[in-house]
Amino acid sequence: MNAEIIAVGSELLTPQRIDTNSLWLTDQLNSLGVEVTTKTIVGDDRERLAIAVRAACARSDVVILTGGLGPTEDDVTRDAVAGALRRTQVFRQNICDAIERRFRRTNRAMAEINKRQAFVIEGAEALPNPNGTAPGQWIQDGARAIMLLPGPPNELKPMFTRECLPRLQALLPPQVIRTQSYRIALMPESEVDQRIAPVYTKYKNPVTTILAAAGDIQIHLRARCSTAAEAESLLAEVGPLIEAILGDSIYAKNLDPLEVVVGKALRARSQTLSVAESCTGGLVAERITSVPGASDYFLGGFLTYTDRIKTELLGVPADLLREHTAVSEPVAEALARGARERTGSTWALSVTGVAGPTGGTEATPLGTVIVGLAGPDACSTRRARFLGDRDRVRALAAQLALDVLRRELATPR
């Protein structure tokens, strides 16, 4: 069975409000094996919402509407759904009495307008709402289930869990969804797809999705079957084929970001890390310390933005800077060695580069980044060039630094 979610409210079409209810509902539905195929946000307009409801009912087995159940004129969900289904609305005195009692408990009189919340669509079951005045509604339209849920999360979540989940479970055929995820650093989306498309295009189940962000690709496999064993068997068939193609480019087989993967590897080895940053301005240290418990392995860092500070804090020879410039392999190596010596860390990362928009030369064009890594046995460097604005270059430089360390820690010794 497939589901569709319609979030109602003009405020959700502004940059100030985000529809988080749909994310939570998707997680709940997926746990039942129900795939959410469409999400829609509709403003407070009866006609537009009725059109959206009719379209959803024509293509989906489960339709959930969130919001728009309040007492005011811009709360249009009840009217729109009734119109879309060509059903009348029936006033329920018992619901009105319950709303009035709720107001009396807070020593307030119920406004006349609140009676609108006591109207229930013909044939619907009213869903009690102990956390608010707006009851939800469950409508069985043939084999289709339609739910009207309040917008506030503290009302929606308990109502869905208590009232809707049991009803859904009674309707659903046996089905489960199982997933497998992979993360890859610093490989273009097109290259990832070119490599693995010969594998995943052979399968309609599991479904493969590739998501791209700056310097980070996620591959999601989703298998939907009647039993968990069948779904897991499909993933076990497709996943290893993808792993064999991408090899050590895969840095996580879950959704852990690089900083978590690196931190786990350092902790497992009882090793420590320090950093020396120039063009990234502390981004590497920020990512490392965003992980709870990073103090187990991260000793600290140096923000050495100018040549003078590189020399005074980390002992980079001035003549080395004059001869090779700050953006060079010898300086990146000296920065990493200096950080390691001064902190006593097992490993030290350094990052230097030209983030732009000015400062590039023929030898070091804009976007040039050099990462240094000093360890117990040797020091190495990695040069790369990234295209994009300053923020993108800096973000990719931090990703490169963490991936350089990740690969080193993964090398068998």
VEXMARBA-537563 format. One record per residue (C-alpha): residue number from 1; residue in one letter; y negated, z negated, x negated. Coordinates in nm, 3 decimals. Layout:
REM residues N
+-----+------+---------+---------+---------+
| pos | code |       v |       w |       u |
+-----+------+---------+---------+---------+
| NUM |    A |       Y |       Z |       X |
...
+-----+------+---------+---------+---------+
//
This chain:
REM residues 413
+-----+------+---------+---------+---------+
| pos | code |       v |       w |       u |
+-----+------+---------+---------+---------+
|   1 |    M |   0.000 |   0.000 |   0.000 |
|   2 |    N |  -0.353 |   0.077 |  -0.113 |
|   3 |    A |  -0.668 |  -0.119 |  -0.041 |
|   4 |    E |  -1.038 |  -0.051 |  -0.018 |
|   5 |    I |  -1.322 |  -0.300 |  -0.049 |
|   6 |    I |  -1.665 |  -0.255 |   0.110 |
|   7 |    A |  -1.934 |  -0.495 |  -0.008 |
|   8 |    V |  -2.217 |  -0.522 |   0.245 |
|   9 |    G |  -2.574 |  -0.615 |   0.159 |
|  10 |    S |  -2.888 |  -0.437 |   0.046 |
|  11 |    E |  -2.936 |  -0.705 |  -0.220 |
|  12 |    L |  -2.624 |  -0.576 |  -0.396 |
|  13 |    L |  -2.802 |  -0.245 |  -0.451 |
|  14 |    T |  -3.068 |  -0.413 |  -0.664 |
|  15 |    P |  -3.039 |  -0.507 |  -1.035 |
|  16 |    Q |  -3.068 |  -0.876 |  -0.950 |
|  17 |    R |  -2.732 |  -0.918 |  -0.775 |
|  18 |    I |  -2.380 |  -0.823 |  -0.882 |
|  19 |    D |  -2.081 |  -0.784 |  -0.651 |
|  20 |    T |  -1.840 |  -1.035 |  -0.806 |
|  21 |    N |  -1.638 |  -1.078 |  -0.485 |
|  22 |    S |  -1.474 |  -0.737 |  -0.528 |
|  23 |    L |  -1.353 |  -0.828 |  -0.876 |
|  24 |    W |  -1.190 |  -1.147 |  -0.751 |
|  25 |    L |  -1.037 |  -0.974 |  -0.449 |
|  26 |    T |  -0.897 |  -0.696 |  -0.670 |
|  27 |    D |  -0.721 |  -0.954 |  -0.884 |
|  28 |    Q |  -0.574 |  -1.120 |  -0.575 |
|  29 |    L |  -0.458 |  -0.790 |  -0.428 |
|  30 |    N |  -0.308 |  -0.670 |  -0.756 |
|  31 |    S |  -0.102 |  -0.988 |  -0.773 |
|  32 |    L |   0.056 |  -0.874 |  -0.445 |
|  33 |    G |   0.122 |  -0.524 |  -0.580 |
|  34 |    V |  -0.164 |  -0.374 |  -0.378 |
|  35 |    E |  -0.372 |  -0.116 |  -0.564 |
|  36 |    V |  -0.747 |  -0.110 |  -0.498 |
|  37 |    T |  -0.837 |   0.258 |  -0.492 |
|  38 |    T |  -1.200 |   0.248 |  -0.378 |
|  39 |    K |  -1.491 |   0.007 |  -0.386 |
|  40 |    T |  -1.812 |   0.076 |  -0.197 |
|  41 |    I |  -2.146 |  -0.103 |  -0.168 |
|  42 |    V |  -2.339 |  -0.034 |   0.152 |
|  43 |    G |  -2.682 |  -0.168 |   0.241 |
|  44 |    D |  -2.770 |  -0.341 |   0.566 |
|  45 |    D |  -2.753 |  -0.028 |   0.780 |
|  46 |    R |  -2.523 |  -0.014 |   1.084 |
|  47 |    E |  -2.481 |   0.362 |   1.091 |
|  48 |    R |  -2.409 |   0.400 |   0.719 |
|  49 |    L |  -2.169 |   0.107 |   0.725 |
|  50 |    A |  -1.985 |   0.244 |   1.030 |
|  51 |    I |  -1.940 |   0.577 |   0.848 |
|  52 |    A |  -1.802 |   0.393 |   0.543 |
|  53 |    V |  -1.560 |   0.193 |   0.761 |
|  54 |    R |  -1.429 |   0.503 |   0.938 |
|  55 |    A |  -1.371 |   0.675 |   0.604 |
|  56 |    A |  -1.195 |   0.371 |   0.460 |
|  57 |    C |  -0.969 |   0.336 |   0.762 |
|  58 |    A |  -0.872 |   0.703 |   0.735 |
|  59 |    R |  -0.740 |   0.669 |   0.380 |
|  60 |    S |  -0.644 |   0.306 |   0.309 |
|  61 |    D |  -0.384 |   0.062 |   0.439 |
|  62 |    V |  -0.598 |  -0.246 |   0.376 |
|  63 |    V |  -0.975 |  -0.252 |   0.429 |
|  64 |    I |  -1.177 |  -0.558 |   0.332 |
|  65 |    L |  -1.546 |  -0.602 |   0.410 |
|  66 |    T |  -1.744 |  -0.879 |   0.243 |
|  67 |    G |  -2.083 |  -1.005 |   0.357 |
|  68 |    G |  -2.304 |  -0.926 |   0.652 |
|  69 |    L |  -2.155 |  -1.188 |   0.887 |
|  70 |    G |  -2.463 |  -1.408 |   0.909 |
|  71 |    P |  -2.678 |  -1.468 |   1.217 |
|  72 |    T |  -2.978 |  -1.245 |   1.139 |
|  73 |    E |  -3.056 |  -0.889 |   1.244 |
|  74 |    D |  -2.974 |  -0.753 |   0.898 |
|  75 |    D |  -2.618 |  -0.894 |   0.921 |
|  76 |    V |  -2.461 |  -0.577 |   1.058 |
|  77 |    T |  -2.092 |  -0.596 |   0.963 |
|  78 |    R |  -1.956 |  -0.704 |   1.302 |
|  79 |    D |  -2.153 |  -0.437 |   1.490 |
|  80 |    A |  -2.066 |  -0.161 |   1.242 |
|  81 |    V |  -1.693 |  -0.234 |   1.240 |
|  82 |    A |  -1.681 |  -0.261 |   1.620 |
|  83 |    G |  -1.861 |   0.071 |   1.648 |
|  84 |    A |  -1.637 |   0.240 |   1.391 |
|  85 |    L |  -1.323 |   0.123 |   1.576 |
|  86 |    R |  -1.475 |   0.190 |   1.920 |
|  87 |    R |  -1.411 |  -0.168 |   2.029 |
|  88 |    T |  -1.628 |  -0.412 |   2.218 |
|  89 |    Q |  -1.725 |  -0.760 |   2.100 |
|  90 |    V |  -1.630 |  -1.073 |   2.288 |
|  91 |    F |  -1.831 |  -1.398 |   2.285 |
|  92 |    R |  -1.612 |  -1.698 |   2.200 |
|  93 |    Q |  -1.754 |  -2.023 |   2.331 |
|  94 |    N |  -1.520 |  -2.231 |   2.115 |
|  95 |    I |  -1.660 |  -2.070 |   1.800 |
|  96 |    C |  -2.016 |  -2.128 |   1.920 |
|  97 |    D |  -1.933 |  -2.494 |   1.988 |
|  98 |    A |  -1.786 |  -2.533 |   1.639 |
|  99 |    I |  -2.099 |  -2.386 |   1.480 |
| 100 |    E |  -2.317 |  -2.618 |   1.685 |
| 101 |    R |  -2.111 |  -2.921 |   1.580 |
| 102 |    R |  -2.155 |  -2.820 |   1.217 |
| 103 |    F |  -2.534 |  -2.822 |   1.260 |
| 104 |    R |  -2.524 |  -3.159 |   1.435 |
| 105 |    R |  -2.338 |  -3.312 |   1.140 |
| 106 |    T |  -2.645 |  -3.236 |   0.926 |
| 107 |    N |  -2.885 |  -3.363 |   1.195 |
| 108 |    R |  -3.017 |  -3.015 |   1.270 |
| 109 |    A |  -3.037 |  -2.817 |   1.590 |
| 110 |    M |  -2.860 |  -2.482 |   1.599 |
| 111 |    A |  -3.097 |  -2.189 |   1.636 |
| 112 |    E |  -3.023 |  -1.953 |   1.925 |
| 113 |    I |  -2.969 |  -1.670 |   1.680 |
| 114 |    N |  -2.657 |  -1.840 |   1.542 |
| 115 |    K |  -2.474 |  -1.750 |   1.862 |
| 116 |    R |  -2.437 |  -1.398 |   1.717 |
| 117 |    Q |  -2.174 |  -1.540 |   1.485 |
| 118 |    A |  -1.955 |  -1.634 |   1.780 |
| 119 |    F |  -1.892 |  -1.270 |   1.874 |
| 120 |    V |  -1.545 |  -1.145 |   1.779 |
| 121 |    I |  -1.437 |  -0.782 |   1.779 |
| 122 |    E |  -1.194 |  -0.701 |   2.059 |
| 123 |    G |  -0.836 |  -0.767 |   1.943 |
| 124 |    A |  -0.942 |  -0.952 |   1.628 |
| 125 |    E |  -0.827 |  -1.295 |   1.514 |
| 126 |    A |  -1.112 |  -1.526 |   1.419 |
| 127 |    L |  -1.064 |  -1.684 |   1.075 |
| 128 |    P |  -1.199 |  -2.039 |   1.048 |
| 129 |    N |  -1.464 |  -2.106 |   0.785 |
| 130 |    P |  -1.489 |  -2.478 |   0.701 |
| 131 |    N |  -1.745 |  -2.405 |   0.430 |
| 132 |    G |  -1.997 |  -2.212 |   0.641 |
| 133 |    T |  -2.101 |  -2.104 |   0.989 |
| 134 |    A |  -1.971 |  -1.746 |   0.979 |
| 135 |    P |  -1.606 |  -1.710 |   1.082 |
| 136 |    G |  -1.410 |  -1.426 |   0.932 |
| 137 |    Q |  -1.208 |  -1.175 |   1.134 |
| 138 |    W |  -0.863 |  -1.020 |   1.091 |
| 139 |    I |  -0.797 |  -0.696 |   1.277 |
| 140 |    Q |  -0.458 |  -0.531 |   1.305 |
| 141 |    D |  -0.522 |  -0.162 |   1.369 |
| 142 |    G |  -0.174 |  -0.011 |   1.389 |
| 143 |    A |  -0.022 |  -0.051 |   1.044 |
| 144 |    R |  -0.368 |  -0.107 |   0.894 |
| 145 |    A |  -0.519 |  -0.447 |   0.821 |
| 146 |    I |  -0.897 |  -0.489 |   0.834 |
| 147 |    M |  -1.062 |  -0.807 |   0.713 |
| 148 |    L |  -1.421 |  -0.922 |   0.763 |
| 149 |    L |  -1.504 |  -1.197 |   0.513 |
| 150 |    P |  -1.826 |  -1.389 |   0.446 |
| 151 |    G |  -2.031 |  -1.305 |   0.139 |
| 152 |    P |  -2.078 |  -1.643 |  -0.034 |
| 153 |    P |  -1.789 |  -1.683 |  -0.282 |
| 154 |    N |  -1.735 |  -2.048 |  -0.190 |
| 155 |    E |  -1.663 |  -1.932 |   0.166 |
| 156 |    L |  -1.483 |  -1.605 |   0.091 |
| 157 |    K |  -1.230 |  -1.732 |  -0.164 |
| 158 |    P |  -1.078 |  -2.020 |   0.036 |
| 159 |    M |  -1.075 |  -1.807 |   0.351 |
| 160 |    F |  -0.892 |  -1.522 |   0.183 |
| 161 |    T |  -0.645 |  -1.757 |   0.012 |
| 162 |    R |  -0.571 |  -1.967 |   0.318 |
| 163 |    E |  -0.597 |  -1.715 |   0.602 |
| 164 |    C |  -0.555 |  -1.362 |   0.466 |
| 165 |    L |  -0.295 |  -1.392 |   0.193 |
| 166 |    P |  -0.016 |  -1.517 |   0.425 |
| 167 |    R |  -0.094 |  -1.243 |   0.677 |
| 168 |    L |  -0.093 |  -0.977 |   0.405 |
| 169 |    Q |   0.233 |  -1.099 |   0.255 |
| 170 |    A |   0.399 |  -1.063 |   0.596 |
| 171 |    L |   0.288 |  -0.698 |   0.614 |
| 172 |    L |   0.358 |  -0.582 |   0.262 |
| 173 |    P |   0.672 |  -0.409 |   0.147 |
| 174 |    P |   0.823 |  -0.549 |  -0.174 |
| 175 |    Q |   0.596 |  -0.429 |  -0.453 |
| 176 |    V |   0.458 |  -0.562 |  -0.780 |
| 177 |    I |   0.211 |  -0.442 |  -1.040 |
| 178 |    R |   0.267 |  -0.504 |  -1.409 |
| 179 |    T |   0.026 |  -0.403 |  -1.683 |
| 180 |    Q |   0.024 |  -0.345 |  -2.057 |
| 181 |    S |  -0.299 |  -0.311 |  -2.254 |
| 182 |    Y |  -0.388 |  -0.195 |  -2.603 |
| 183 |    R |  -0.713 |  -0.210 |  -2.799 |
| 184 |    I |  -0.811 |   0.028 |  -3.079 |
| 185 |    A |  -1.112 |  -0.004 |  -3.308 |
| 186 |    L |  -1.339 |   0.275 |  -3.431 |
| 187 |    M |  -1.136 |   0.573 |  -3.307 |
| 188 |    P |  -1.314 |   0.824 |  -3.079 |
| 189 |    E |  -1.192 |   0.832 |  -2.721 |
| 190 |    S |  -1.117 |   1.203 |  -2.751 |
| 191 |    E |  -0.893 |   1.145 |  -3.052 |
| 192 |    V |  -0.704 |   0.864 |  -2.880 |
| 193 |    D |  -0.648 |   1.083 |  -2.576 |
| 194 |    Q |  -0.543 |   1.383 |  -2.783 |
| 195 |    R |  -0.280 |   1.175 |  -2.959 |
| 196 |    I |  -0.125 |   0.999 |  -2.662 |
| 197 |    A |  -0.175 |   1.253 |  -2.380 |
| 198 |    P |   0.159 |   1.424 |  -2.456 |
| 199 |    V |   0.323 |   1.091 |  -2.371 |
| 200 |    Y |   0.133 |   0.951 |  -2.074 |
| 201 |    T |   0.083 |   1.279 |  -1.886 |
| 202 |    K |   0.460 |   1.295 |  -1.833 |
| 203 |    Y |   0.444 |   0.986 |  -1.612 |
| 204 |    K |   0.284 |   0.930 |  -1.274 |
| 205 |    N |   0.411 |   0.572 |  -1.290 |
| 206 |    P |   0.287 |   0.391 |  -1.492 |
| 207 |    V |  -0.068 |   0.517 |  -1.456 |
| 208 |    T |  -0.264 |   0.532 |  -1.782 |
| 209 |    T |  -0.638 |   0.461 |  -1.804 |
| 210 |    I |  -0.850 |   0.492 |  -2.118 |
| 211 |    L |  -1.175 |   0.293 |  -2.133 |
| 212 |    A |  -1.432 |   0.349 |  -2.405 |
| 213 |    A |  -1.705 |   0.125 |  -2.546 |
| 214 |    A |  -1.895 |   0.140 |  -2.874 |
| 215 |    G |  -1.627 |   0.133 |  -3.144 |
| 216 |    D |  -1.363 |  -0.001 |  -2.909 |
| 217 |    I |  -1.107 |   0.177 |  -2.693 |
| 218 |    Q |  -0.885 |   0.014 |  -2.434 |
| 219 |    I |  -0.565 |   0.171 |  -2.301 |
| 220 |    H |  -0.430 |   0.027 |  -1.976 |
| 221 |    L |  -0.084 |   0.104 |  -1.841 |
| 222 |    R |  -0.022 |   0.001 |  -1.477 |
| 223 |    A |   0.327 |   0.022 |  -1.332 |
| 224 |    R |   0.377 |  -0.038 |  -0.959 |
| 225 |    C |   0.734 |  -0.080 |  -0.836 |
| 226 |    S |   0.936 |  -0.267 |  -0.576 |
| 227 |    T |   1.052 |  -0.523 |  -0.833 |
| 228 |    A |   0.911 |  -0.679 |  -1.148 |
| 229 |    A |   1.214 |  -0.564 |  -1.344 |
| 230 |    E |   1.153 |  -0.200 |  -1.253 |
| 231 |    A |   0.784 |  -0.222 |  -1.345 |
| 232 |    E |   0.853 |  -0.394 |  -1.674 |
| 233 |    S |   1.122 |  -0.137 |  -1.753 |
| 234 |    L |   0.873 |   0.147 |  -1.710 |
| 235 |    L |   0.622 |  -0.025 |  -1.937 |
| 236 |    A |   0.895 |  -0.086 |  -2.193 |
| 237 |    E |   0.970 |   0.287 |  -2.185 |
| 238 |    V |   0.613 |   0.419 |  -2.223 |
| 239 |    G |   0.445 |   0.146 |  -2.427 |
| 240 |    P |   0.652 |   0.182 |  -2.747 |
| 241 |    L |   0.592 |   0.557 |  -2.749 |
| 242 |    I |   0.216 |   0.498 |  -2.753 |
| 243 |    E |   0.253 |   0.227 |  -3.016 |
| 244 |    A |   0.449 |   0.460 |  -3.242 |
| 245 |    I |   0.175 |   0.723 |  -3.222 |
| 246 |    L |  -0.124 |   0.493 |  -3.282 |
| 247 |    G |   0.043 |   0.257 |  -3.530 |
| 248 |    D |  -0.184 |   0.005 |  -3.699 |
| 249 |    S |  -0.488 |   0.150 |  -3.524 |
| 250 |    I |  -0.385 |  -0.081 |  -3.240 |
| 251 |    Y |  -0.535 |  -0.421 |  -3.312 |
| 252 |    A |  -0.430 |  -0.601 |  -2.993 |
| 253 |    K |  -0.158 |  -0.556 |  -2.731 |
| 254 |    N |  -0.363 |  -0.752 |  -2.482 |
| 255 |    L |  -0.734 |  -0.776 |  -2.413 |
| 256 |    D |  -0.824 |  -0.996 |  -2.712 |
| 257 |    P |  -1.134 |  -0.865 |  -2.895 |
| 258 |    L |  -1.133 |  -0.823 |  -3.273 |
| 259 |    E |  -1.295 |  -1.158 |  -3.342 |
| 260 |    V |  -1.010 |  -1.336 |  -3.160 |
| 261 |    V |  -0.743 |  -1.133 |  -3.340 |
| 262 |    V |  -0.902 |  -1.205 |  -3.679 |
| 263 |    G |  -0.942 |  -1.573 |  -3.598 |
| 264 |    K |  -0.576 |  -1.608 |  -3.497 |
| 265 |    A |  -0.465 |  -1.440 |  -3.820 |
| 266 |    L |  -0.683 |  -1.665 |  -4.035 |
| 267 |    R |  -0.564 |  -1.979 |  -3.856 |
| 268 |    A |  -0.200 |  -1.874 |  -3.889 |
| 269 |    R |  -0.246 |  -1.837 |  -4.265 |
| 270 |    S |  -0.458 |  -2.154 |  -4.298 |
| 271 |    Q |  -0.725 |  -1.937 |  -4.459 |
| 272 |    T |  -1.104 |  -1.935 |  -4.433 |
| 273 |    L |  -1.386 |  -1.683 |  -4.409 |
| 274 |    S |  -1.754 |  -1.654 |  -4.498 |
| 275 |    V |  -1.997 |  -1.364 |  -4.446 |
| 276 |    A |  -2.301 |  -1.212 |  -4.612 |
| 277 |    E |  -2.498 |  -0.988 |  -4.378 |
| 278 |    S |  -2.792 |  -0.759 |  -4.423 |
| 279 |    C |  -2.831 |  -0.478 |  -4.169 |
| 280 |    T |  -2.624 |  -0.658 |  -3.902 |
| 281 |    G |  -2.860 |  -0.956 |  -3.904 |
| 282 |    G |  -2.593 |  -1.211 |  -3.814 |
| 283 |    L |  -2.392 |  -1.009 |  -3.561 |
| 284 |    V |  -2.066 |  -1.058 |  -3.749 |
| 285 |    A |  -2.112 |  -1.435 |  -3.767 |
| 286 |    E |  -2.217 |  -1.445 |  -3.403 |
| 287 |    R |  -1.897 |  -1.271 |  -3.293 |
| 288 |    I |  -1.678 |  -1.493 |  -3.509 |
| 289 |    T |  -1.839 |  -1.814 |  -3.385 |
| 290 |    S |  -1.825 |  -1.701 |  -3.020 |
| 291 |    V |  -1.455 |  -1.794 |  -3.031 |
| 292 |    P |  -1.384 |  -2.160 |  -2.949 |
| 293 |    G |  -1.237 |  -2.340 |  -3.248 |
| 294 |    A |  -1.382 |  -2.096 |  -3.503 |
| 295 |    S |  -1.476 |  -2.392 |  -3.723 |
| 296 |    D |  -1.106 |  -2.409 |  -3.817 |
| 297 |    Y |  -1.149 |  -2.102 |  -4.035 |
| 298 |    F |  -1.517 |  -1.999 |  -4.052 |
| 299 |    L |  -1.719 |  -2.178 |  -4.320 |
| 300 |    G |  -2.057 |  -2.011 |  -4.278 |
| 301 |    G |  -2.270 |  -1.717 |  -4.374 |
| 302 |    F |  -2.578 |  -1.580 |  -4.546 |
| 303 |    L |  -2.843 |  -1.355 |  -4.392 |
| 304 |    T |  -2.968 |  -1.172 |  -4.700 |
| 305 |    Y |  -3.209 |  -0.914 |  -4.566 |
| 306 |    T |  -3.427 |  -0.852 |  -4.871 |
| 307 |    D |  -3.334 |  -0.774 |  -5.231 |
| 308 |    R |  -3.495 |  -1.098 |  -5.351 |
| 309 |    I |  -3.284 |  -1.311 |  -5.118 |
| 310 |    K |  -2.971 |  -1.120 |  -5.216 |
| 311 |    T |  -3.040 |  -1.219 |  -5.576 |
| 312 |    E |  -3.157 |  -1.577 |  -5.517 |
| 313 |    L |  -2.892 |  -1.681 |  -5.265 |
| 314 |    L |  -2.587 |  -1.482 |  -5.369 |
| 315 |    G |  -2.658 |  -1.393 |  -5.731 |
| 316 |    V |  -2.666 |  -1.016 |  -5.689 |
| 317 |    P |  -2.808 |  -0.892 |  -6.023 |
| 318 |    A |  -3.154 |  -0.741 |  -5.988 |
| 319 |    D |  -3.064 |  -0.455 |  -6.221 |
| 320 |    L |  -2.764 |  -0.374 |  -5.996 |
| 321 |    L |  -2.998 |  -0.343 |  -5.699 |
| 322 |    R |  -3.241 |  -0.125 |  -5.897 |
| 323 |    E |  -2.969 |   0.102 |  -6.023 |
| 324 |    H |  -2.762 |   0.144 |  -5.705 |
| 325 |    T |  -2.996 |   0.026 |  -5.421 |
| 326 |    A |  -2.905 |  -0.235 |  -5.164 |
| 327 |    V |  -2.695 |   0.012 |  -4.964 |
| 328 |    S |  -2.423 |   0.081 |  -5.217 |
| 329 |    E |  -2.066 |  -0.014 |  -5.292 |
| 330 |    P |  -2.151 |  -0.223 |  -5.602 |
| 331 |    V |  -2.401 |  -0.432 |  -5.404 |
| 332 |    A |  -2.168 |  -0.473 |  -5.106 |
| 333 |    E |  -1.903 |  -0.598 |  -5.348 |
| 334 |    A |  -2.146 |  -0.835 |  -5.521 |
| 335 |    L |  -2.259 |  -0.977 |  -5.185 |
| 336 |    A |  -1.900 |  -1.047 |  -5.080 |
| 337 |    R |  -1.814 |  -1.205 |  -5.415 |
| 338 |    G |  -2.126 |  -1.420 |  -5.402 |
| 339 |    A |  -2.050 |  -1.549 |  -5.052 |
| 340 |    R |  -1.692 |  -1.630 |  -5.146 |
| 341 |    E |  -1.789 |  -1.812 |  -5.466 |
| 342 |    R |  -2.060 |  -2.021 |  -5.299 |
| 343 |    T |  -1.852 |  -2.127 |  -4.997 |
| 344 |    G |  -1.508 |  -2.146 |  -5.153 |
| 345 |    S |  -1.366 |  -1.935 |  -4.869 |
| 346 |    T |  -1.042 |  -1.743 |  -4.894 |
| 347 |    W |  -1.215 |  -1.426 |  -4.776 |
| 348 |    A |  -1.573 |  -1.307 |  -4.760 |
| 349 |    L |  -1.715 |  -1.010 |  -4.572 |
| 350 |    S |  -2.042 |  -0.839 |  -4.654 |
| 351 |    V |  -2.232 |  -0.574 |  -4.458 |
| 352 |    T |  -2.520 |  -0.362 |  -4.583 |
| 353 |    G |  -2.658 |  -0.039 |  -4.444 |
| 354 |    V |  -2.939 |   0.166 |  -4.293 |
| 355 |    A |  -2.956 |   0.097 |  -3.920 |
| 356 |    G |  -3.272 |   0.303 |  -3.868 |
| 357 |    P |  -3.482 |   0.441 |  -3.722 |
| 358 |    T |  -3.639 |   0.472 |  -4.070 |
| 359 |    G |  -3.523 |   0.413 |  -4.426 |
| 360 |    G |  -3.263 |   0.684 |  -4.469 |
| 361 |    T |  -3.234 |   0.896 |  -4.783 |
| 362 |    E |  -3.028 |   1.196 |  -4.885 |
| 363 |    A |  -2.780 |   0.964 |  -5.059 |
| 364 |    T |  -2.776 |   0.708 |  -4.777 |
| 365 |    P |  -2.870 |   0.881 |  -4.450 |
| 366 |    L |  -2.949 |   0.688 |  -4.135 |
| 367 |    G |  -2.640 |   0.517 |  -3.997 |
| 368 |    T |  -2.479 |   0.460 |  -4.336 |
| 369 |    V |  -2.291 |   0.129 |  -4.347 |
| 370 |    I |  -2.096 |  -0.029 |  -4.630 |
| 371 |    V |  -1.860 |  -0.325 |  -4.581 |
| 372 |    G |  -1.741 |  -0.536 |  -4.870 |
| 373 |    L |  -1.437 |  -0.763 |  -4.863 |
| 374 |    A |  -1.369 |  -1.019 |  -5.136 |
| 375 |    G |  -1.032 |  -1.192 |  -5.139 |
| 376 |    P |  -0.803 |  -1.394 |  -5.362 |
| 377 |    D |  -0.690 |  -1.095 |  -5.565 |
| 378 |    A |  -0.958 |  -0.826 |  -5.551 |
| 379 |    C |  -1.269 |  -0.689 |  -5.383 |
| 380 |    S |  -1.282 |  -0.366 |  -5.185 |
| 381 |    T |  -1.547 |  -0.168 |  -5.000 |
| 382 |    R |  -1.552 |   0.071 |  -4.705 |
| 383 |    R |  -1.829 |   0.322 |  -4.637 |
| 384 |    A |  -1.892 |   0.477 |  -4.295 |
| 385 |    R |  -2.167 |   0.658 |  -4.112 |
| 386 |    F |  -2.240 |   0.596 |  -3.746 |
| 387 |    L |  -2.459 |   0.802 |  -3.517 |
| 388 |    G |  -2.685 |   0.649 |  -3.256 |
| 389 |    D |  -2.980 |   0.415 |  -3.227 |
| 390 |    R |  -3.035 |   0.096 |  -3.424 |
| 391 |    D |  -2.848 |  -0.131 |  -3.185 |
| 392 |    R |  -2.545 |   0.096 |  -3.177 |
| 393 |    V |  -2.528 |   0.129 |  -3.556 |
| 394 |    R |  -2.550 |  -0.249 |  -3.598 |
| 395 |    A |  -2.282 |  -0.311 |  -3.335 |
| 396 |    L |  -2.048 |  -0.058 |  -3.494 |
| 397 |    A |  -2.111 |  -0.205 |  -3.839 |
| 398 |    A |  -2.001 |  -0.547 |  -3.715 |
| 399 |    Q |  -1.693 |  -0.391 |  -3.556 |
| 400 |    L |  -1.610 |  -0.215 |  -3.882 |
| 401 |    A |  -1.641 |  -0.537 |  -4.083 |
| 402 |    L |  -1.403 |  -0.723 |  -3.854 |
| 403 |    D |  -1.156 |  -0.436 |  -3.852 |
| 404 |    V |  -1.157 |  -0.416 |  -4.234 |
| 405 |    L |  -1.061 |  -0.783 |  -4.248 |
| 406 |    R |  -0.808 |  -0.743 |  -3.966 |
| 407 |    R |  -0.627 |  -0.466 |  -4.151 |
| 408 |    E |  -0.622 |  -0.666 |  -4.474 |
| 409 |    L |  -0.478 |  -0.971 |  -4.300 |
| 410 |    A |  -0.211 |  -0.754 |  -4.138 |
| 411 |    T |  -0.093 |  -0.617 |  -4.473 |
| 412 |    P |   0.246 |  -0.768 |  -4.566 |
| 413 |    R |   0.238 |  -0.980 |  -4.880 |
+-----+------+---------+---------+---------+
//
